Amino acid sequence: MPAWADIALQVLVTAVTVILVLAGFWRFVARPHLDRKVAELIEATQDIEPKVTRGVKKGVSEVIRDLPESALDGTVRESTRQFLKFGSGLFENGLSSFLGTASDLERESAQDREKPKPDTPSTR
């Protein structure tokens, strides 16, 4: 057998051996381990949602129980209005920091109207 054929045969046998070892490791070691871990994660996530729901319900019921009776006669509505005003103020102030206030815009437009146009140099 020529030397090049012997080398090619050795490369082929080595490649097949490496592929078989990797496939066996994946099939018999890595895949079962990953399947177990995924099953554990799925089981853990199925437990989370009911616990969160129970915790939220418990928290809401405690807050409602702790509310004074005066909060149920319209005070809640008034505080909601104040909260909405506060939120709209924040929103408007946030925009005005980028755009400027109405008085800033008026001042800028007045200054633009008062400025004389620069003379363009004439070509002689």
N, CA, C and O atoms as a GROMACS GRO file, in nm:
protein
  496
    1MET      N    1   0.085  -0.117   0.000
    1MET     CA    2   0.000   0.000   0.000
    1MET      C    3   0.090   0.124   0.000
    1MET      O    4   0.188   0.130   0.075
    2PRO      N    5   0.058   0.221  -0.085
    2PRO     CA    6   0.139   0.343  -0.091
    2PRO      C    7   0.127   0.423   0.041
    2PRO      O    8   0.031   0.407   0.117
    3ALA      N    9   0.225   0.506   0.066
    3ALA     CA   10   0.233   0.582   0.191
    3ALA      C   11   0.116   0.680   0.205
    3ALA      O   12   0.063   0.699   0.314
    4TRP      N   13   0.077   0.742   0.094
    4TRP     CA   14  -0.032   0.839   0.102
    4TRP      C   15  -0.163   0.770   0.138
    4TRP      O   16  -0.244   0.828   0.209
    5ALA      N   17  -0.185   0.647   0.091
    5ALA     CA   18  -0.307   0.573   0.123
    5ALA      C   19  -0.306   0.533   0.271
    5ALA      O   20  -0.410   0.536   0.336
    6ASP      N   21  -0.188   0.497   0.322
    6ASP     CA   22  -0.175   0.460   0.463
    6ASP      C   23  -0.208   0.581   0.553
    6ASP      O   24  -0.277   0.567   0.654
    7ILE      N   25  -0.159   0.698   0.516
    7ILE     CA   26  -0.186   0.821   0.592
    7ILE      C   27  -0.334   0.857   0.584
    7ILE      O   28  -0.394   0.894   0.685
    8ALA      N   29  -0.394   0.846   0.466
    8ALA     CA   30  -0.535   0.876   0.449
    8ALA      C   31  -0.621   0.782   0.533
    8ALA      O   32  -0.719   0.824   0.594
    9LEU      N   33  -0.583   0.653   0.535
    9LEU     CA   34  -0.657   0.554   0.615
    9LEU      C   35  -0.646   0.587   0.764
    9LEU      O   36  -0.745   0.575   0.837
   10GLN      N   37  -0.529   0.628   0.810
   10GLN     CA   38  -0.511   0.664   0.951
   10GLN      C   39  -0.593   0.788   0.988
   10GLN      O   40  -0.653   0.794   1.096
   11VAL      N   41  -0.597   0.887   0.898
   11VAL     CA   42  -0.676   1.008   0.921
   11VAL      C   43  -0.824   0.972   0.928
   11VAL      O   44  -0.896   1.022   1.015
   12LEU      N   45  -0.871   0.886   0.839
   12LEU     CA   46  -1.011   0.845   0.836
   12LEU      C   47  -1.049   0.768   0.962
   12LEU      O   48  -1.153   0.793   1.022
   13VAL      N   49  -0.964   0.673   1.003
   13VAL     CA   50  -0.991   0.594   1.123
   13VAL      C   51  -0.992   0.686   1.247
   13VAL      O   52  -1.076   0.668   1.335
   14THR      N   53  -0.901   0.780   1.255
   14THR     CA   54  -0.895   0.873   1.368
   14THR      C   55  -1.020   0.961   1.372
   14THR      O   56  -1.078   0.982   1.479
   15ALA      N   57  -1.063   1.011   1.257
   15ALA     CA   58  -1.182   1.095   1.250
   15ALA      C   59  -1.305   1.018   1.294
   15ALA      O   60  -1.386   1.069   1.371
   16VAL      N   61  -1.321   0.895   1.245
   16VAL     CA   62  -1.436   0.813   1.282
   16VAL      C   63  -1.434   0.784   1.432
   16VAL      O   64  -1.539   0.789   1.498
   17THR      N   65  -1.318   0.754   1.487
   17THR     CA   66  -1.306   0.725   1.629
   17THR      C   67  -1.344   0.847   1.714
   17THR      O   68  -1.417   0.834   1.812
   18VAL      N   69  -1.294   0.965   1.675
   18VAL     CA   70  -1.326   1.087   1.749
   18VAL      C   71  -1.476   1.115   1.743
   18VAL      O   72  -1.537   1.151   1.843
   19ILE      N   73  -1.536   1.098   1.626
   19ILE     CA   74  -1.680   1.122   1.610
   19ILE      C   75  -1.760   1.024   1.695
   19ILE      O   76  -1.857   1.065   1.760
   20LEU      N   77  -1.722   0.897   1.698
   20LEU     CA   78  -1.793   0.797   1.778
   20LEU      C   79  -1.780   0.827   1.928
   20LEU      O   80  -1.878   0.812   2.002
   21VAL      N   81  -1.662   0.868   1.973
   21VAL     CA   82  -1.644   0.901   2.114
   21VAL      C   83  -1.728   1.022   2.153
   21VAL      O   84  -1.793   1.022   2.257
   22LEU      N   85  -1.726   1.124   2.070
   22LEU     CA   86  -1.807   1.244   2.099
   22LEU      C   87  -1.956   1.213   2.098
   22LEU      O   88  -2.029   1.261   2.184
   23ALA      N   89  -2.001   1.135   2.001
   23ALA     CA   90  -2.143   1.099   1.993
   23ALA      C   91  -2.183   1.015   2.115
   23ALA      O   92  -2.291   1.036   2.171
   24GLY      N   93  -2.099   0.922   2.156
   24GLY     CA   94  -2.129   0.841   2.274
   24GLY      C   95  -2.134   0.926   2.400
   24GLY      O   96  -2.223   0.907   2.483
   25PHE      N   97  -2.041   1.019   2.415
   25PHE     CA   98  -2.042   1.107   2.531
   25PHE      C   99  -2.169   1.191   2.534
   25PHE      O  100  -2.231   1.208   2.638
   26TRP      N  101  -2.207   1.243   2.418
   26TRP     CA  102  -2.329   1.323   2.410
   26TRP      C  103  -2.451   1.239   2.445
   26TRP      O  104  -2.536   1.282   2.523
   27ARG      N  105  -2.459   1.119   2.388
   27ARG     CA  106  -2.578   1.035   2.404
   27ARG      C  107  -2.590   0.978   2.545
   27ARG      O  108  -2.700   0.974   2.600
   28PHE      N  109  -2.481   0.936   2.605
   28PHE     CA  110  -2.489   0.863   2.731
   28PHE      C  111  -2.451   0.945   2.854
   28PHE      O  112  -2.480   0.904   2.967
   29VAL      N  113  -2.386   1.060   2.836
   29VAL     CA  114  -2.345   1.139   2.952
   29VAL      C  115  -2.411   1.278   2.952
   29VAL      O  116  -2.484   1.312   3.045
   30ALA      N  117  -2.388   1.357   2.850
   30ALA     CA  118  -2.432   1.496   2.848
   30ALA      C  119  -2.583   1.509   2.836
   30ALA      O  120  -2.645   1.585   2.911
   31ARG      N  121  -2.643   1.437   2.744
   31ARG     CA  122  -2.786   1.451   2.721
   31ARG      C  123  -2.869   1.411   2.842
   31ARG      O  124  -2.958   1.487   2.880
   32PRO      N  125  -2.844   1.296   2.906
   32PRO     CA  126  -2.923   1.263   3.026
   32PRO      C  127  -2.905   1.367   3.138
   32PRO      O  128  -3.001   1.399   3.209
   33HIS      N  129  -2.784   1.418   3.155
   33HIS     CA  130  -2.760   1.520   3.257
   33HIS      C  131  -2.841   1.645   3.226
   33HIS      O  132  -2.905   1.701   3.316
   34LEU      N  133  -2.838   1.690   3.102
   34LEU     CA  134  -2.914   1.809   3.063
   34LEU      C  135  -3.064   1.786   3.076
   34LEU      O  136  -3.137   1.876   3.118
   35ASP      N  137  -3.111   1.667   3.041
   35ASP     CA  138  -3.254   1.637   3.055
   35ASP      C  139  -3.297   1.645   3.202
   35ASP      O  140  -3.404   1.696   3.232
   36ARG      N  141  -3.214   1.595   3.293
   36ARG     CA  142  -3.246   1.603   3.436
   36ARG      C  143  -3.252   1.748   3.482
   36ARG      O  144  -3.342   1.787   3.556
   37LYS      N  145  -3.155   1.828   3.438
   37LYS     CA  146  -3.151   1.969   3.478
   37LYS      C  147  -3.272   2.046   3.425
   37LYS      O  148  -3.330   2.128   3.496
   38VAL      N  149  -3.310   2.018   3.301
   38VAL     CA  150  -3.426   2.086   3.242
   38VAL      C  151  -3.553   2.046   3.318
   38VAL      O  152  -3.638   2.132   3.344
   39ALA      N  153  -3.566   1.919   3.354
   39ALA     CA  154  -3.682   1.874   3.430
   39ALA      C  155  -3.688   1.944   3.566
   39ALA      O  156  -3.795   1.982   3.612
   40GLU      N  157  -3.572   1.962   3.631
   40GLU     CA  158  -3.568   2.033   3.758
   40GLU      C  159  -3.610   2.178   3.742
   40GLU      O  160  -3.683   2.232   3.826
   41LEU      N  161  -3.565   2.242   3.635
   41LEU     CA  162  -3.603   2.381   3.610
   41LEU      C  163  -3.752   2.394   3.584
   41LEU      O  164  -3.817   2.486   3.635
   42ILE      N  165  -3.807   2.303   3.507
   42ILE     CA  166  -3.951   2.308   3.478
   42ILE      C  167  -4.030   2.290   3.607
   42ILE      O  168  -4.128   2.360   3.630
   43GLU      N  169  -3.988   2.197   3.690
   43GLU     CA  170  -4.056   2.173   3.817
   43GLU      C  171  -4.048   2.297   3.907
   43GLU      O  172  -4.145   2.333   3.972
   44ALA      N  173  -3.933   2.360   3.910
   44ALA     CA  174  -3.916   2.479   3.994
   44ALA      C  175  -4.002   2.595   3.944
   44ALA      O  176  -4.059   2.668   4.024
   45THR      N  177  -4.011   2.613   3.812
   45THR     CA  178  -4.090   2.724   3.759
   45THR      C  179  -4.238   2.701   3.778
   45THR      O  180  -4.314   2.797   3.789
   46GLN      N  181  -4.282   2.576   3.783
   46GLN     CA  182  -4.424   2.549   3.807
   46GLN      C  183  -4.461   2.582   3.951
   46GLN      O  184  -4.578   2.608   3.979
   47ASP      N  185  -4.366   2.580   4.041
   47ASP     CA  186  -4.390   2.615   4.181
   47ASP      C  187  -4.392   2.765   4.202
   47ASP      O  188  -4.456   2.813   4.296
   48ILE      N  189  -4.325   2.840   4.119
   48ILE     CA  190  -4.308   2.984   4.141
   48ILE      C  191  -4.440   3.060   4.127
   48ILE      O  192  -4.473   3.141   4.213
   49GLU      N  193  -4.514   3.035   4.020
   49GLU     CA  194  -4.634   3.115   3.993
   49GLU      C  195  -4.738   3.106   4.105
   49GLU      O  196  -4.789   3.210   4.147
   50PRO      N  197  -4.773   2.986   4.155
   50PRO     CA  198  -4.870   2.983   4.265
   50PRO      C  199  -4.820   3.055   4.390
   50PRO      O  200  -4.898   3.120   4.461
   51LYS      N  201  -4.689   3.044   4.419
   51LYS     CA  202  -4.635   3.113   4.536
   51LYS      C  203  -4.644   3.264   4.520
   51LYS      O  204  -4.678   3.335   4.615
   52VAL      N  205  -4.614   3.313   4.402
   52VAL     CA  206  -4.622   3.457   4.377
   52VAL      C  207  -4.767   3.504   4.389
   52VAL      O  208  -4.794   3.608   4.448
   53THR      N  209  -4.859   3.426   4.332
   53THR     CA  210  -5.000   3.463   4.337
   53THR      C  211  -5.049   3.468   4.481
   53THR      O  212  -5.118   3.562   4.521
   54ARG      N  213  -5.012   3.366   4.560
   54ARG     CA  214  -5.051   3.366   4.701
   54ARG      C  215  -4.992   3.485   4.774
   54ARG      O  216  -5.060   3.548   4.855
   55GLY      N  217  -4.867   3.517   4.746
   55GLY     CA  218  -4.802   3.630   4.813
   55GLY      C  219  -4.867   3.762   4.777
   55GLY      O  220  -4.884   3.848   4.864
   56VAL      N  221  -4.904   3.780   4.650
   56VAL     CA  222  -4.968   3.905   4.608
   56VAL      C  223  -5.105   3.917   4.672
   56VAL      O  224  -5.140   4.024   4.722
   57LYS      N  225  -5.183   3.810   4.672
   57LYS     CA  226  -5.315   3.814   4.734
   57LYS      C  227  -5.304   3.847   4.882
   57LYS      O  228  -5.383   3.926   4.934
   58LYS      N  229  -5.208   3.786   4.949
   58LYS     CA  230  -5.189   3.811   5.092
   58LYS      C  231  -5.149   3.957   5.115
   58LYS      O  232  -5.201   4.021   5.206
   59GLY      N  233  -5.058   4.009   5.034
   59GLY     CA  234  -5.015   4.147   5.048
   59GLY      C  235  -5.127   4.246   5.024
   59GLY      O  236  -5.141   4.344   5.098
   60VAL      N  237  -5.207   4.221   4.921
   60VAL     CA  238  -5.318   4.312   4.890
   60VAL      C  239  -5.421   4.307   5.002
   60VAL      O  240  -5.473   4.411   5.043
   61SER      N  241  -5.451   4.189   5.051
   61SER     CA  242  -5.550   4.180   5.159
   61SER      C  243  -5.501   4.249   5.285
   61SER      O  244  -5.580   4.311   5.355
   62GLU      N  245  -5.371   4.240   5.316
   62GLU     CA  246  -5.317   4.310   5.433
   62GLU      C  247  -5.325   4.461   5.416
   62GLU      O  248  -5.357   4.533   5.510
   63VAL      N  249  -5.296   4.510   5.296
   63VAL     CA  250  -5.302   4.654   5.272
   63VAL      C  251  -5.444   4.703   5.282
   63VAL      O  252  -5.469   4.809   5.340
   64ILE      N  253  -5.538   4.629   5.228
   64ILE     CA  254  -5.678   4.672   5.234
   64ILE      C  255  -5.726   4.670   5.379
   64ILE      O  256  -5.801   4.758   5.421
   65ARG      N  257  -5.684   4.569   5.455
   65ARG     CA  258  -5.721   4.561   5.595
   65ARG      C  259  -5.664   4.678   5.674
   65ARG      O  260  -5.727   4.726   5.768
   66ASP      N  261  -5.546   4.724   5.637
   66ASP     CA  262  -5.479   4.832   5.711
   66ASP      C  263  -5.528   4.970   5.671
   66ASP      O  264  -5.498   5.068   5.739
   67LEU      N  265  -5.603   4.980   5.561
   67LEU     CA  266  -5.652   5.112   5.518
   67LEU      C  267  -5.751   5.165   5.620
   67LEU      O  268  -5.838   5.091   5.667
   68PRO      N  269  -5.740   5.292   5.654
   68PRO     CA  270  -5.840   5.348   5.744
   68PRO      C  271  -5.975   5.359   5.672
   68PRO      O  272  -5.980   5.363   5.549
   69GLU      N  273  -6.082   5.364   5.751
   69GLU     CA  274  -6.216   5.371   5.690
   69GLU      C  275  -6.234   5.500   5.611
   69GLU      O  276  -6.310   5.502   5.514
   70SER      N  277  -6.167   5.604   5.651
   70SER     CA  278  -6.182   5.732   5.580
   70SER      C  279  -6.128   5.724   5.438
   70SER      O  280  -6.164   5.806   5.353
   71ALA      N  281  -6.041   5.626   5.412
   71ALA     CA  282  -5.985   5.614   5.278
   71ALA      C  283  -6.088   5.562   5.180
   71ALA      O  284  -6.073   5.578   5.059
   72LEU      N  285  -6.191   5.502   5.230
   72LEU     CA  286  -6.291   5.445   5.141
   72LEU      C  287  -6.402   5.543   5.106
   72LEU      O  288  -6.490   5.509   5.028
   73ASP      N  289  -6.401   5.664   5.161
   73ASP     CA  290  -6.510   5.759   5.137
   73ASP      C  291  -6.474   5.870   5.040
   73ASP      O  292  -6.535   5.977   5.045
   74GLY      N  293  -6.378   5.850   4.953
   74GLY     CA  294  -6.345   5.952   4.853
   74GLY      C  295  -6.203   6.002   4.864
   74GLY      O  296  -6.153   6.066   4.771
   75THR      N  297  -6.139   5.974   4.973
   75THR     CA  298  -6.001   6.018   4.989
   75THR      C  299  -5.912   5.950   4.886
   75THR      O  300  -5.816   6.009   4.836
   76VAL      N  301  -5.945   5.827   4.854
   76VAL     CA  302  -5.866   5.753   4.756
   76VAL      C  303  -5.875   5.821   4.620
   76VAL      O  304  -5.777   5.831   4.548
   77ARG      N  305  -5.996   5.867   4.587
   77ARG     CA  306  -6.012   5.935   4.459
   77ARG      C  307  -5.931   6.064   4.454
   77ARG      O  308  -5.869   6.095   4.352
   78GLU      N  309  -5.931   6.138   4.565
   78GLU     CA  310  -5.856   6.264   4.569
   78GLU      C  311  -5.706   6.238   4.557
   78GLU      O  312  -5.635   6.310   4.486
   79SER      N  313  -5.657   6.134   4.627
   79SER     CA  314  -5.514   6.105   4.616
   79SER      C  315  -5.479   6.057   4.477
   79SER      O  316  -5.368   6.080   4.430
   80THR      N  317  -5.573   5.991   4.410
   80THR     CA  318  -5.549   5.949   4.271
   80THR      C  319  -5.535   6.071   4.182
   80THR      O  320  -5.449   6.075   4.094
   81ARG      N  321  -5.621   6.171   4.205
   81ARG     CA  322  -5.611   6.294   4.126
   81ARG      C  323  -5.476   6.362   4.148
   81ARG      O  324  -5.411   6.408   4.054
   82GLN      N  325  -5.435   6.369   4.274
   82GLN     CA  326  -5.306   6.432   4.304
   82GLN      C  327  -5.192   6.354   4.239
   82GLN      O  328  -5.097   6.414   4.188
   83PHE      N  329  -5.201   6.223   4.241
   83PHE     CA  330  -5.098   6.142   4.180
   83PHE      C  331  -5.094   6.165   4.029
   83PHE      O  332  -4.985   6.174   3.971
   84LEU      N  333  -5.211   6.175   3.965
   84LEU     CA  334  -5.215   6.201   3.821
   84LEU      C  335  -5.157   6.339   3.788
   84LEU      O  336  -5.086   6.354   3.689
   85LYS      N  337  -5.188   6.439   3.871
   85LYS     CA  338  -5.131   6.572   3.848
   85LYS      C  339  -4.979   6.568   3.862
   85LYS      O  340  -4.907   6.628   3.782
   86PHE      N  341  -4.932   6.495   3.964
   86PHE     CA  342  -4.788   6.483   3.984
   86PHE      C  343  -4.724   6.415   3.864
   86PHE      O  344  -4.618   6.459   3.818
   87GLY      N  345  -4.786   6.308   3.814
   87GLY     CA  346  -4.731   6.237   3.699
   87GLY      C  347  -4.729   6.323   3.574
   87GLY      O  348  -4.632   6.321   3.498
   88SER      N  349  -4.839   6.399   3.552
   88SER     CA  350  -4.841   6.483   3.433
   88SER      C  351  -4.738   6.595   3.446
   88SER      O  352  -4.679   6.637   3.346
   89GLY      N  353  -4.718   6.645   3.569
   89GLY     CA  354  -4.614   6.746   3.589
   89GLY      C  355  -4.477   6.693   3.558
   89GLY      O  356  -4.396   6.761   3.495
   90LEU      N  357  -4.451   6.570   3.601
   90LEU     CA  358  -4.322   6.509   3.570
   90LEU      C  359  -4.304   6.492   3.420
   90LEU      O  360  -4.197   6.518   3.366
   91PHE      N  361  -4.411   6.449   3.354
   91PHE     CA  362  -4.404   6.426   3.210
   91PHE      C  363  -4.379   6.558   3.137
   91PHE      O  364  -4.292   6.566   3.050
   92GLU      N  365  -4.455   6.661   3.175
   92GLU     CA  366  -4.438   6.790   3.108
   92GLU      C  367  -4.300   6.849   3.136
   92GLU      O  368  -4.237   6.904   3.046
   93ASN      N  369  -4.254   6.838   3.260
   93ASN     CA  370  -4.122   6.892   3.292
   93ASN      C  371  -4.013   6.814   3.220
   93ASN      O  372  -3.912   6.872   3.180
   94GLY      N  373  -4.035   6.684   3.202
   94GLY     CA  374  -3.936   6.606   3.128
   94GLY      C  375  -3.927   6.652   2.984
   94GLY      O  376  -3.818   6.662   2.928
   95LEU      N  377  -4.044   6.680   2.922
   95LEU     CA  378  -4.044   6.727   2.784
   95LEU      C  379  -3.987   6.868   2.775
   95LEU      O  380  -3.914   6.900   2.681
   96SER      N  381  -4.019   6.952   2.873
   96SER     CA  382  -3.970   7.089   2.865
   96SER      C  383  -3.819   7.095   2.882
   96SER      O  384  -3.755   7.190   2.836
   97SER      N  385  -3.762   6.996   2.946
   97SER     CA  386  -3.616   6.997   2.957
   97SER      C  387  -3.551   6.974   2.821
   97SER      O  388  -3.438   7.016   2.797
   98PHE      N  389  -3.622   6.906   2.733
   98PHE     CA  390  -3.570   6.887   2.598
   98PHE      C  391  -3.615   6.998   2.504
   98PHE      O  392  -3.535   7.051   2.426
   99LEU      N  393  -3.744   7.034   2.512
   99LEU     CA  394  -3.799   7.130   2.416
   99LEU      C  395  -3.793   7.274   2.466
   99LEU      O  396  -3.794   7.367   2.386
  100GLY      N  397  -3.788   7.293   2.596
  100GLY     CA  398  -3.795   7.426   2.653
  100GLY      C  399  -3.939   7.460   2.686
  100GLY      O  400  -4.031   7.394   2.638
  101THR      N  401  -3.959   7.563   2.768
  101THR     CA  402  -4.095   7.601   2.804
  101THR      C  403  -4.153   7.690   2.695
  101THR      O  404  -4.084   7.728   2.600
  102ALA      N  405  -4.281   7.723   2.711
  102ALA     CA  406  -4.348   7.808   2.612
  102ALA      C  407  -4.284   7.946   2.608
  102ALA      O  408  -4.270   8.005   2.501
  103SER      N  409  -4.247   7.999   2.725
  103SER     CA  410  -4.185   8.133   2.726
  103SER      C  411  -4.048   8.131   2.658
  103SER      O  412  -4.010   8.228   2.593
  104ASP      N  413  -3.974   8.019   2.671
  104ASP     CA  414  -3.846   8.008   2.601
  104ASP      C  415  -3.866   8.010   2.450
  104ASP      O  416  -3.790   8.075   2.378
  105LEU      N  417  -3.968   7.942   2.404
  105LEU     CA  418  -3.995   7.938   2.260
  105LEU      C  419  -4.035   8.076   2.208
  105LEU      O  420  -3.993   8.117   2.099
  106GLU      N  421  -4.118   8.147   2.286
  106GLU     CA  422  -4.159   8.282   2.244
  106GLU      C  423  -4.038   8.376   2.239
  106GLU      O  424  -4.024   8.454   2.145
  107ARG      N  425  -3.952   8.367   2.339
  107ARG     CA  426  -3.834   8.452   2.345
  107ARG      C  427  -3.742   8.425   2.225
  107ARG      O  428  -3.691   8.518   2.163
  108GLU      N  429  -3.723   8.298   2.192
  108GLU     CA  430  -3.636   8.263   2.079
  108GLU      C  431  -3.693   8.312   1.947
  108GLU      O  432  -3.619   8.362   1.862
  109SER      N  433  -3.826   8.298   1.930
  109SER     CA  434  -3.884   8.344   1.804
  109SER      C  435  -3.878   8.497   1.794
  109SER      O  436  -3.861   8.550   1.684
  110ALA      N  437  -3.893   8.567   1.908
  110ALA     CA  438  -3.884   8.713   1.905
  110ALA      C  439  -3.741   8.756   1.871
  110ALA      O  440  -3.721   8.852   1.797
  111GLN      N  441  -3.643   8.687   1.926
  111GLN     CA  442  -3.504   8.720   1.896
  111GLN      C  443  -3.472   8.693   1.749
  111GLN      O  444  -3.398   8.769   1.687
  112ASP      N  445  -3.527   8.588   1.694
  112ASP     CA  446  -3.504   8.557   1.553
  112ASP      C  447  -3.562   8.665   1.464
  112ASP      O  448  -3.502   8.697   1.361
  113ARG      N  449  -3.676   8.721   1.500
  113ARG     CA  450  -3.738   8.825   1.419
  113ARG      C  451  -3.661   8.956   1.428
  113ARG      O  452  -3.656   9.031   1.330
  114GLU      N  453  -3.600   8.985   1.543
  114GLU     CA  454  -3.530   9.111   1.562
  114GLU      C  455  -3.391   9.113   1.500
  114GLU      O  456  -3.340   9.220   1.466
  115LYS      N  457  -3.330   8.999   1.483
  115LYS     CA  458  -3.194   8.994   1.428
  115LYS      C  459  -3.195   9.035   1.282
  115LYS      O  460  -3.277   8.986   1.204
  116PRO      N  461  -3.103   9.124   1.244
  116PRO     CA  462  -3.095   9.158   1.101
  116PRO      C  463  -3.028   9.043   1.025
  116PRO      O  464  -2.944   8.971   1.079
  117LYS      N  465  -3.066   9.029   0.904
  117LYS     CA  466  -3.008   8.926   0.819
  117LYS      C  467  -2.864   8.965   0.787
  117LYS      O  468  -2.838   9.080   0.754
  118PRO      N  469  -2.773   8.873   0.797
  118PRO     CA  470  -2.634   8.909   0.762
  118PRO      C  471  -2.622   8.938   0.613
  118PRO      O  472  -2.683   8.870   0.530
  119ASP      N  473  -2.543   9.038   0.582
  119ASP     CA  474  -2.523   9.074   0.443
  119ASP      C  475  -2.434   8.969   0.379
  119ASP      O  476  -2.335   8.924   0.436
  120THR      N  477  -2.474   8.933   0.261
  120THR     CA  478  -2.391   8.838   0.188
  120THR      C  479  -2.288   8.918   0.109
  120THR      O  480  -2.322   9.019   0.048
  121PRO      N  481  -2.166   8.874   0.110
  121PRO     CA  482  -2.064   8.949   0.036
  121PRO      C  483  -2.095   8.942  -0.114
  121PRO      O  484  -2.124   8.837  -0.171
  122SER      N  485  -2.089   9.057  -0.173
  122SER     CA  486  -2.117   9.060  -0.317
  122SER      C  487  -1.989   9.032  -0.392
  122SER      O  488  -1.879   9.068  -0.349
  123THR      N  489  -2.005   8.969  -0.501
  123THR     CA  490  -1.887   8.941  -0.584
  123THR      C  491  -1.873   9.052  -0.686
  123THR      O  492  -1.967   9.080  -0.761
  124ARG      N  493  -1.759   9.114  -0.689
  124ARG     CA  494  -1.739   9.226  -0.784
  124ARG      C  495  -1.645   9.187  -0.890
  124ARG      O  496  -1.616   9.267  -0.978
   0.00000   0.00000   0.00000
